Amino acid sequence: MGVVGEERRCVTVPTPTDPEVAAVTFKKHLDDFFANSRPSWSIGWARHPIDQLHEVVEIPGIRADRTVDPYFVKLGAEYYPVWPVSAAFVRKTDAGEWEPVNGGPWWPRQNNQPGFAFGLHTSYDYLDGAKRPLICLSFTLEYYFTAHGPTDDERWDPGRHTLSATLSRLGDVLEAPNYQEPDGDRPS
């Protein structure tokens, strides 16, 4: 693990996990989540496998009026389970490929309620100097490639956290009152 220093804090930068271990654990934890861990409101969740280390999970965005907007989050397990899965909102292209989004109709518009710690950024500064979208949650890998310094309670703990924590939190994010609507009109 590398360490990047700042005046205010020190951030540990993740390193990849053995691909075989990551793949087996990723599959086991996804299977378990879909078999046992989804909340009762989980109708509309679906899996779209890509390869052993990547899968797109379809999560329903539920508005206050109960309108449902499907969202797609691509998960990556290159660093899992020592670190959380990578997570990015994506859309399916006409060619059938999954493409990252940073705003627009496949990006959720959110209005967090008081005390609901979470953020979505269409452009955020990463430690490598690039600007990329960020699902700002300590249960996503990208969080650790920014200058965030999680508290002990927020920090990913592979002894007690699995991707179920990530997916459950995204389910909470995509439900009213925090979730509002897509960030733009979707094609018919």
C-alpha positions in Angstrom: 0.0 0.0 0.0 1.3 3.4 -0.8 0.8 6.5 1.3 0.0 10.0 0.1 0.6 12.8 2.6 -1.3 16.0 3.0 -1.0 18.7 5.6 -4.3 17.6 7.3 -4.2 13.9 6.9 -2.5 10.8 5.4 -4.4 8.7 2.8 -3.6 5.1 2.2 -3.7 4.2 -1.5 -5.0 0.7 -2.3 -3.1 -2.0 -4.2 -4.7 -4.8 -6.3 -5.7 -8.1 -4.8 -4.8 -11.5 -6.2 -7.2 -11.9 -9.2 -8.2 -15.5 -8.4 -9.0 -14.6 -4.8 -10.9 -11.4 -5.9 -12.9 -13.3 -8.5 -14.0 -16.1 -6.1 -14.9 -13.7 -3.3 -16.7 -11.3 -5.6 -18.9 -14.0 -7.1 -19.6 -15.5 -3.6 -20.6 -12.1 -2.1 -22.7 -11.1 -5.1 -24.5 -14.4 -5.1 -25.1 -14.0 -1.3 -26.4 -10.5 -1.7 -28.9 -11.5 -4.4 -30.0 -14.6 -2.5 -30.1 -13.2 1.0 -29.2 -9.6 1.7 -31.4 -7.4 -0.6 -33.9 -5.4 1.4 -37.6 -6.1 1.0 -38.0 -3.1 -1.4 -35.5 -4.7 -3.8 -37.8 -5.5 -6.7 -36.2 -4.3 -9.9 -32.6 -5.3 -9.0 -30.8 -7.4 -11.6 -27.4 -8.6 -12.5 -25.5 -8.2 -15.8 -22.3 -10.2 -15.7 -19.3 -9.0 -17.7 -16.4 -11.2 -16.6 -15.0 -12.7 -13.4 -14.0 -9.4 -11.9 -16.8 -7.1 -13.3 -20.6 -7.1 -13.1 -23.2 -4.4 -13.7 -25.9 -4.3 -11.1 -29.3 -2.7 -12.0 -30.7 -0.8 -9.1 -34.1 0.9 -9.2 -34.3 4.6 -8.4 -37.6 5.1 -6.6 -39.1 8.6 -6.6 -41.4 10.0 -3.9 -44.4 9.3 -6.2 -43.1 5.7 -6.5 -42.0 6.1 -10.1 -39.1 3.8 -10.8 -36.1 4.8 -12.8 -33.5 2.0 -13.5 -29.8 2.7 -12.9 -26.8 0.7 -13.7 -23.7 0.5 -11.5 -20.6 -1.3 -12.8 -18.7 -3.0 -10.0 -15.1 -4.0 -10.3 -13.3 -6.4 -8.0 -9.6 -5.9 -8.8 -8.9 -4.8 -5.2 -11.7 -6.7 -3.5 -12.2 -7.9 -0.7 -9.2 -6.1 1.0 -10.7 -2.9 -0.4 -14.2 -2.2 -1.5 -15.4 -2.8 -5.1 -15.0 0.0 -7.6 -18.4 1.5 -8.6 -19.5 3.7 -11.4 -22.8 4.7 -12.9 -22.9 3.4 -16.5 -25.3 3.1 -19.5 -25.5 0.6 -22.2 -24.4 1.9 -25.6 -26.1 1.0 -28.9 -23.2 -1.4 -29.5 -24.1 -3.2 -26.2 -21.1 -2.0 -24.2 -21.2 -0.4 -20.8 -20.0 3.2 -20.8 -19.4 5.4 -17.7 -21.6 8.4 -17.3 -21.0 11.7 -15.5 -24.3 13.5 -15.5 -27.2 13.3 -17.8 -30.2 10.9 -17.9 -28.3 7.8 -16.5 -26.9 9.8 -13.5 -29.3 10.2 -10.5 -30.3 13.6 -9.2 -30.1 13.6 -5.4 -31.1 15.8 -2.5 -29.6 14.3 0.7 -31.7 14.5 3.8 -30.0 15.9 6.9 -27.6 13.4 8.4 -27.5 11.3 5.2 -23.7 11.2 4.4 -23.3 10.6 0.7 -22.3 12.5 -2.4 -22.3 12.2 -6.2 -19.8 14.2 -8.1 -19.7 14.4 -11.9 -16.1 15.6 -11.7 -13.8 15.1 -8.7 -10.0 15.5 -8.2 -8.2 12.2 -7.9 -4.7 11.7 -6.5 -3.3 11.0 -10.0 -4.3 14.5 -11.0 -7.3 13.4 -13.2 -10.8 14.6 -12.8 -13.4 11.8 -12.9 -16.9 11.1 -11.6 -17.1 9.9 -8.0 -19.7 8.0 -6.0 -18.5 9.5 -2.7 -18.9 6.7 -0.3 -16.2 4.9 1.8 -17.6 1.6 0.6 -16.4 2.3 -3.0 -12.8 1.9 -4.1 -12.7 5.3 -5.9 -13.2 7.1 -2.6 -9.7 5.9 -1.6 -8.1 7.3 -4.8 -9.1 10.8 -3.7 -7.9 12.9 -0.8 -10.6 11.6 1.5 -9.6 10.5 5.0 -12.4 8.4 6.4 -13.0 8.2 10.1 -12.5 4.8 11.8 -16.3 4.2 11.6 -16.4 5.0 7.9 -13.2 3.1 6.8 -13.7 -0.1 4.8 -13.0 -3.1 7.1 -12.7 -6.3 5.1 -13.3 -8.2 8.4 -16.8 -6.9 8.6 -17.7 -5.3 5.3 -18.6 -6.9 1.9 -20.0 -5.5 -1.3 -23.4 -6.0 0.4 -22.6 -2.8 2.4 -21.9 -1.0 -0.9 -25.0 -2.2 -2.7 -27.3 -1.6 0.3 -26.1 2.0 0.7 -26.6 2.6 -3.1 -30.1 1.2 -2.6 -30.7 3.8 0.1 -29.3 6.5 -2.1 -31.7 5.6 -4.9 -34.8 5.8 -2.9 -36.8 8.9 -2.0 -36.5 11.2 -0.1 -32.8 11.3 -1.0 -33.3 10.3 -4.7 -35.2 12.8 -6.8 -35.1 11.8 -10.5 -32.7 11.3 -13.5 -30.4 14.2 -14.2 -32.0 14.8 -17.6 -34.6 13.3 -19.9 -34.2 9.7 -20.9 -34.7 8.6 -24.5 -38.1 7.0 -25.1 
